[in-house]
C-alpha cells in the first residue's frame, strides 16, 4: 500500500494512546504492537527507497574530492523527509484507522 506522505495527519511528536483503543481489534496488546511494528518496518523501507530515488535524480557525480557542490534540490528533499512523522507514528495511525489488514495464522490453522 502506497502512502501519500504529503496528506498524512500522523503526529510528529509523541502521543499517548489509550491501550484499549490499540488492542480493540485483536484483544491482545502484544499482537497489536507486533502488527504495528511490522507495518512500521514496511513503511520505513518504502520511505527510504523513495528518498534514495529522489536524491539520485539530483545527484551530481564528480571525480574530484576537493569540489563539493551544494545541491539545493537535494537539500529541500532531505528537509521534507526530515519533517515527516516517524514510520511507527504512521503505522499506529493506519492501525487506528483500520487500514492495516492482518490475520491470525494460528486461528486459521485450527479452523482447517
N, CA and C atoms as an extended XYZ file, in Angstrom:
336
Properties=species:S:1:pos:R:3:atomname:S:1:resname:S:1:resid:I:1 pbc="F F F"
N         0.842       -1.172        0.000 N   UNK     1
C         0.000        0.000        0.000 CA  UNK     1
C         0.891        1.239        0.000 C   UNK     1
N         0.677        2.110       -0.948 N   UNK     2
C         1.453        3.331       -1.098 CA  UNK     2
C         0.920        4.406       -0.156 C   UNK     2
N         1.815        5.085        0.536 N   UNK     3
C         1.437        6.128        1.475 CA  UNK     3
C         1.597        7.485        0.809 C   UNK     3
N         0.600        8.348        0.957 N   UNK     4
C         0.727        9.716        0.480 CA  UNK     4
C         1.282       10.551        1.631 C   UNK     4
N         2.585       10.769        1.614 N   UNK     5
C         3.252       11.430        2.719 CA  UNK     5
C         2.877       12.895        2.864 C   UNK     5
N         2.424       13.510        1.793 N   UNK     6
C         2.043       14.922        1.866 CA  UNK     6
C         0.690       15.114        2.550 C   UNK     6
N        -0.157       14.085        2.526 N   UNK     7
C        -1.505       14.206        3.082 CA  UNK     7
C        -1.654       13.532        4.441 C   UNK     7
N        -0.590       12.999        4.983 N   UNK     8
C        -0.689       12.292        6.258 CA  UNK     8
C        -0.980       13.252        7.405 C   UNK     8
N        -1.750       12.775        8.350 N   UNK     9
C        -2.063       13.571        9.533 CA  UNK     9
C        -1.499       12.922       10.789 C   UNK     9
N        -0.563       12.006       10.610 N   UNK    10
C         0.060       11.343       11.753 CA  UNK    10
C         0.840       12.371       12.566 C   UNK    10
N         0.829       12.230       13.883 N   UNK    11
C         1.539       13.196       14.724 CA  UNK    11
C         3.051       13.088       14.565 C   UNK    11
N         3.711       14.237       14.631 N   UNK    12
C         5.168       14.275       14.537 CA  UNK    12
C         5.775       14.066       15.918 C   UNK    12
N         5.068       14.489       16.944 N   UNK    13
C         5.543       14.354       18.322 CA  UNK    13
C         4.948       13.121       18.982 C   UNK    13
N         5.446       12.807       20.145 N   UNK    14
C         4.978       11.654       20.907 CA  UNK    14
C         3.543       11.867       21.375 C   UNK    14
N         2.741       10.821       21.234 N   UNK    15
C         1.339       10.860       21.641 CA  UNK    15
C         1.068        9.656       22.530 C   UNK    15
N         0.285        9.861       23.560 N   UNK    16
C        -0.130        8.761       24.418 CA  UNK    16
C        -1.484        8.263       23.928 C   UNK    16
N        -1.570        6.966       23.671 N   UNK    17
C        -2.811        6.367       23.189 CA  UNK    17
C        -3.435        5.525       24.293 C   UNK    17
N        -4.734        5.369       24.213 N   UNK    18
C        -5.458        4.505       25.130 CA  UNK    18
C        -5.162        3.060       24.738 C   UNK    18
N        -4.687        2.291       25.681 N   UNK    19
C        -4.337        0.894       25.421 CA  UNK    19
C        -5.513        0.118       24.858 C   UNK    19
N        -6.715        0.392       25.359 N   UNK    20
C        -7.903       -0.314       24.894 CA  UNK    20
C        -8.222        0.003       23.443 C   UNK    20
N        -7.867        1.178       22.994 N   UNK    21
C        -8.079        1.557       21.596 CA  UNK    21
C        -7.113        0.794       20.695 C   UNK    21
N        -5.884        0.648       21.147 N   UNK    22
C        -4.851       -0.037       20.353 CA  UNK    22
C        -5.182       -1.522       20.202 C   UNK    22
N        -5.573       -2.168       21.277 N   UNK    23
C        -5.781       -3.615       21.188 CA  UNK    23
C        -7.247       -4.018       20.970 C   UNK    23
N        -8.091       -3.076       20.587 N   UNK    24
C        -9.519       -3.366       20.406 CA  UNK    24
C        -9.777       -4.451       19.361 C   UNK    24
N        -9.089       -4.417       18.254 N   UNK    25
C        -9.384       -5.382       17.188 CA  UNK    25
C        -8.736       -6.748       17.410 C   UNK    25
N        -7.696       -6.817       18.221 N   UNK    26
C        -7.032       -8.105       18.458 CA  UNK    26
C        -7.312       -8.675       19.841 C   UNK    26
N        -7.716       -7.807       20.760 N   UNK    27
C        -7.904       -8.160       22.166 CA  UNK    27
C        -6.609       -8.655       22.803 C   UNK    27
N        -5.492       -8.287       22.195 N   UNK    28
C        -4.182       -8.666       22.716 CA  UNK    28
C        -3.204       -7.546       22.372 C   UNK    28
N        -2.730       -6.835       23.378 N   UNK    29
C        -1.863       -5.672       23.133 CA  UNK    29
C        -0.561       -6.080       22.453 C   UNK    29
N        -0.029       -7.245       22.792 N   UNK    30
C         1.234       -7.695       22.202 CA  UNK    30
C         1.070       -8.009       20.722 C   UNK    30
N        -0.042       -8.619       20.377 N   UNK    31
C        -0.312       -8.925       18.978 CA  UNK    31
C        -0.499       -7.629       18.179 C   UNK    31
N        -1.213       -6.668       18.753 N   UNK    32
C        -1.432       -5.386       18.092 CA  UNK    32
C        -0.101       -4.669       17.868 C   UNK    32
N         0.734       -4.661       18.876 N   UNK    33
C         2.043       -3.996       18.754 CA  UNK    33
C         2.904       -4.706       17.722 C   UNK    33
N         2.821       -6.015       17.669 N   UNK    34
C         3.584       -6.776       16.684 CA  UNK    34
C         3.164       -6.413       15.259 C   UNK    34
N         1.861       -6.313       15.020 N   UNK    35
C         1.355       -5.948       13.694 CA  UNK    35
C         1.792       -4.524       13.344 C   UNK    35
N         1.650       -3.611       14.285 N   UNK    36
C         2.045       -2.213       14.060 CA  UNK    36
C         3.543       -2.131       13.776 C   UNK    36
N         4.326       -2.889       14.505 N   UNK    37
C         5.779       -2.894       14.325 CA  UNK    37
C         6.169       -3.374       12.926 C   UNK    37
N         5.535       -4.442       12.477 N   UNK    38
C         5.841       -4.964       11.139 CA  UNK    38
C         5.454       -3.965       10.062 C   UNK    38
N         4.322       -3.287       10.253 N   UNK    39
C         3.904       -2.268        9.279 CA  UNK    39
C         4.866       -1.083        9.304 C   UNK    39
N         5.352       -0.713       10.484 N   UNK    40
C         6.312        0.398       10.593 CA  UNK    40
C         7.599        0.070        9.835 C   UNK    40
N         8.038       -1.176        9.899 N   UNK    41
C         9.225       -1.592        9.144 CA  UNK    41
C         8.978       -1.469        7.641 C   UNK    41
N         7.789       -1.873        7.188 N   UNK    42
C         7.444       -1.745        5.769 CA  UNK    42
C         7.430       -0.277        5.344 C   UNK    42
N         6.827        0.567        6.165 N   UNK    43
C         6.753        1.994        5.859 CA  UNK    43
C         8.154        2.586        5.796 C   UNK    43
N         9.003        2.218        6.747 N   UNK    44
C        10.374        2.726        6.773 CA  UNK    44
C        11.118        2.349        5.497 C   UNK    44
N        10.948        1.123        5.051 N   UNK    45
C        11.600        0.657        3.819 CA  UNK    45
C        11.089        1.442        2.613 C   UNK    45
N         9.766        1.669        2.549 N   UNK    46
C         9.182        2.441        1.444 CA  UNK    46
C         9.725        3.865        1.417 C   UNK    46
N         9.755        4.495        2.582 N   UNK    47
C        10.225        5.888        2.663 CA  UNK    47
C        11.693        5.977        2.281 C   UNK    47
N        12.492        5.047        2.784 N   UNK    48
C        13.923        5.062        2.483 CA  UNK    48
C        14.178        4.888        0.991 C   UNK    48
N        13.457        3.959        0.359 N   UNK    49
C        13.606        3.735       -1.084 CA  UNK    49
C        13.194        4.974       -1.867 C   UNK    49
N        12.065        5.571       -1.475 N   UNK    50
C        11.581        6.776       -2.140 CA  UNK    50
C        12.571        7.929       -2.005 C   UNK    50
N        13.135        8.090       -0.822 N   UNK    51
C        14.111        9.156       -0.585 CA  UNK    51
C        15.355        8.950       -1.437 C   UNK    51
N        15.866        7.745       -1.466 N   UNK    52
C        17.072        7.453       -2.259 CA  UNK    52
C        16.811        7.706       -3.737 C   UNK    52
N        15.644        7.278       -4.228 N   UNK    53
C        15.296        7.509       -5.634 CA  UNK    53
C        15.244        8.998       -5.959 C   UNK    53
N        14.637        9.779       -5.070 N   UNK    54
C        14.532       11.217       -5.322 CA  UNK    54
C        15.891       11.903       -5.238 C   UNK    54
N        16.726       11.493       -4.300 N   UNK    55
C        18.052       12.109       -4.175 CA  UNK    55
C        18.927       11.779       -5.371 C   UNK    55
N        18.755       10.574       -5.926 N   UNK    56
C        19.542       10.189       -7.097 CA  UNK    56
C        19.171       11.004       -8.331 C   UNK    56
N        17.929       11.491       -8.382 N   UNK    57
C        17.520       12.337       -9.505 CA  UNK    57
C        18.365       13.608       -9.590 C   UNK    57
N        18.775       14.109       -8.435 N   UNK    58
C        19.516       15.367       -8.384 CA  UNK    58
C        21.013       15.164       -8.160 C   UNK    58
N        21.462       13.922       -8.158 N   UNK    59
C        22.863       13.637       -7.861 CA  UNK    59
C        23.774       14.176       -8.958 C   UNK    59
N        24.869       14.755       -8.524 N   UNK    60
C        25.916       15.191       -9.451 CA  UNK    60
C        27.164       14.409       -9.094 C   UNK    60
N        27.690       13.717      -10.066 N   UNK    61
C        28.862       12.892       -9.821 CA  UNK    61
C        30.100       13.668      -10.225 C   UNK    61
N        31.069       13.662       -9.347 N   UNK    62
C        32.267       14.458       -9.544 CA  UNK    62
C        33.484       13.600       -9.212 C   UNK    62
N        34.497       13.658      -10.053 N   UNK    63
C        35.699       12.859       -9.815 CA  UNK    63
C        36.604       13.491       -8.754 C   UNK    63
N        36.512       14.769       -8.588 N   UNK    64
C        37.390       15.470       -7.658 CA  UNK    64
C        36.792       15.473       -6.255 C   UNK    64
N        37.567       15.019       -5.294 N   UNK    65
C        37.101       15.010       -3.916 CA  UNK    65
C        37.131       16.406       -3.298 C   UNK    65
N        37.929       17.291       -3.878 N   UNK    66
C        38.059       18.628       -3.308 CA  UNK    66
C        36.833       19.491       -3.599 C   UNK    66
N        36.146       19.226       -4.682 N   UNK    67
C        34.996       20.030       -5.059 CA  UNK    67
C        33.723       19.400       -4.507 C   UNK    67
N        33.085       20.124       -3.618 N   UNK    68
C        31.820       19.660       -3.061 CA  UNK    68
C        30.769       20.696       -3.421 C   UNK    68
N        29.728       20.218       -4.088 N   UNK    69
C        28.666       21.117       -4.516 CA  UNK    69
C        27.475       20.981       -3.578 C   UNK    69
N        26.897       22.127       -3.246 N   UNK    70
C        25.645       22.106       -2.504 CA  UNK    70
C        24.518       22.025       -3.513 C   UNK    70
N        23.822       20.947       -3.479 N   UNK    71
C        22.708       20.771       -4.395 CA  UNK    71
C        21.427       21.153       -3.657 C   UNK    71
N        20.864       22.292       -4.022 N   UNK    72
C        19.701       22.821       -3.309 CA  UNK    72
C        18.499       21.898       -3.391 C   UNK    72
N        18.325       21.223       -4.517 N   UNK    73
C        17.203       20.305       -4.652 CA  UNK    73
C        17.316       19.142       -3.661 C   UNK    73
N        18.533       18.606       -3.528 N   UNK    74
C        18.746       17.507       -2.585 CA  UNK    74
C        18.484       17.967       -1.153 C   UNK    74
N        18.901       19.185       -0.844 N   UNK    75
C        18.694       19.724        0.496 CA  UNK    75
C        17.205       19.867        0.781 C   UNK    75
N        16.437       20.366       -0.179 N   UNK    76
C        14.996       20.531        0.004 CA  UNK    76
C        14.297       19.177        0.182 C   UNK    76
N        14.692       18.197       -0.619 N   UNK    77
C        14.109       16.854       -0.497 CA  UNK    77
C        14.427       16.288        0.886 C   UNK    77
N        15.665       16.431        1.322 N   UNK    78
C        16.069       15.928        2.636 CA  UNK    78
C        15.288       16.601        3.756 C   UNK    78
N        15.103       17.907        3.660 N   UNK    79
C        14.351       18.632        4.683 CA  UNK    79
C        12.906       18.151        4.753 C   UNK    79
N        12.298       17.892        3.589 N   UNK    80
C        10.926       17.389        3.563 CA  UNK    80
C        10.836       16.062        4.319 C   UNK    80
N        11.765       15.145        4.050 N   UNK    81
C        11.725       13.831        4.684 CA  UNK    81
C        12.072       13.898        6.170 C   UNK    81
N        12.892       14.865        6.568 N   UNK    82
C        13.219       15.016        7.992 CA  UNK    82
C        12.011       15.466        8.801 C   UNK    82
N        11.110       16.229        8.185 N   UNK    83
C         9.949       16.767        8.888 CA  UNK    83
C         8.776       15.789        8.946 C   UNK    83
N         8.881       14.677        8.251 N   UNK    84
C         7.783       13.699        8.228 CA  UNK    84
C         7.627       13.017        9.585 C   UNK    84
N         6.409       12.539        9.863 N   UNK    85
C         6.229       11.713       11.064 CA  UNK    85
C         7.063       10.431       10.930 C   UNK    85
N         7.447        9.888       12.045 N   UNK    86
C         8.231        8.652       12.046 CA  UNK    86
C         7.365        7.481       11.569 C   UNK    86
N         7.998        6.444       11.000 N   UNK    87
C         7.249        5.283       10.492 CA  UNK    87
C         6.320        4.647       11.524 C   UNK    87
N         6.750        4.586       12.789 N   UNK    88
C         5.869        3.976       13.791 CA  UNK    88
C         4.625        4.827       14.024 C   UNK    88
N         4.765        6.127       13.896 N   UNK    89
C         3.619        7.026       14.044 CA  UNK    89
C         2.624        6.829       12.896 C   UNK    89
N         3.159        6.679       11.688 N   UNK    90
C         2.316        6.416       10.519 CA  UNK    90
C         1.616        5.062       10.656 C   UNK    90
N         2.336        4.067       11.163 N   UNK    91
C         1.766        2.728       11.325 CA  UNK    91
C         0.652        2.724       12.374 C   UNK    91
N         0.848        3.431       13.474 N   UNK    92
C        -0.193        3.497       14.508 CA  UNK    92
C        -1.440        4.172       13.945 C   UNK    92
N        -1.232        5.239       13.174 N   UNK    93
C        -2.379        5.922       12.577 CA  UNK    93
C        -3.143        4.989       11.630 C   UNK    93
N        -2.412        4.242       10.809 N   UNK    94
C        -3.066        3.282        9.911 CA  UNK    94
C        -3.827        2.224       10.711 C   UNK    94
N        -3.238        1.755       11.794 N   UNK    95
C        -3.867        0.741       12.634 CA  UNK    95
C        -5.176        1.265       13.223 C   UNK    95
N        -5.137        2.479       13.757 N   UNK    96
C        -6.323        3.059       14.383 CA  UNK    96
C        -7.415        3.385       13.362 C   UNK    96
N        -7.024        3.614       12.112 N   UNK    97
C        -7.994        3.900       11.047 CA  UNK    97
C        -8.391        2.639       10.279 C   UNK    97
N        -8.039        1.466       10.811 N   UNK    98
C        -8.364        0.169       10.194 CA  UNK    98
C        -7.879        0.057        8.759 C   UNK    98
N        -6.685        0.544        8.494 N   UNK    99
C        -6.113        0.459        7.154 CA  UNK    99
C        -5.064       -0.641        7.041 C   UNK    99
N        -4.864       -1.381        8.111 N   UNK   100
C        -3.904       -2.489        8.095 CA  UNK   100
C        -4.688       -3.791        8.135 C   UNK   100
N        -4.459       -4.620        7.129 N   UNK   101
C        -5.083       -5.939        7.102 CA  UNK   101
C        -4.143       -6.920        7.794 C   UNK   101
N        -4.677       -7.696        8.684 N   UNK   102
C        -3.887       -8.738        9.330 CA  UNK   102
C        -4.787       -9.935        9.571 C   UNK   102
N        -4.166      -11.060        9.790 N   UNK   103
C        -4.930      -12.248       10.163 CA  UNK   103
C        -4.056      -13.091       11.080 C   UNK   103
N        -4.693      -13.802       11.938 N   UNK   104
C        -4.004      -14.664       12.882 CA  UNK   104
C        -3.870      -16.041       12.249 C   UNK   104
N        -2.666      -16.423       11.894 N   UNK   105
C        -2.455      -17.700       11.208 CA  UNK   105
C        -2.701      -18.890       12.126 C   UNK   105
N        -2.547      -18.708       13.443 N   UNK   106
C        -2.825      -19.807       14.360 CA  UNK   106
C        -4.317      -20.130       14.365 C   UNK   106
N        -5.161      -19.089       14.336 N   UNK   107
C        -6.601      -19.318       14.286 CA  UNK   107
C        -7.009      -19.953       12.956 C   UNK   107
N        -6.348      -19.538       11.850 N   UNK   108
C        -6.656      -20.090       10.542 CA  UNK   108
C        -6.350      -21.587       10.484 C   UNK   108
N        -5.227      -21.999       11.075 N   UNK   109
C        -4.825      -23.403       11.007 CA  UNK   109
C        -5.683      -24.279       11.930 C   UNK   109
N        -6.181      -23.716       13.035 N   UNK   110
C        -7.014      -24.516       13.938 CA  UNK   110
C        -8.421      -24.709       13.382 C   UNK   110
N        -8.865      -23.819       12.496 N   UNK   111
C       -10.197      -23.928       11.918 CA  UNK   111
C       -10.210      -24.886       10.726 C   UNK   111
N        -9.062      -25.158       10.157 N   UNK   112
C        -8.984      -26.007        8.965 CA  UNK   112
C        -9.208      -27.461        9.251 C   UNK   112
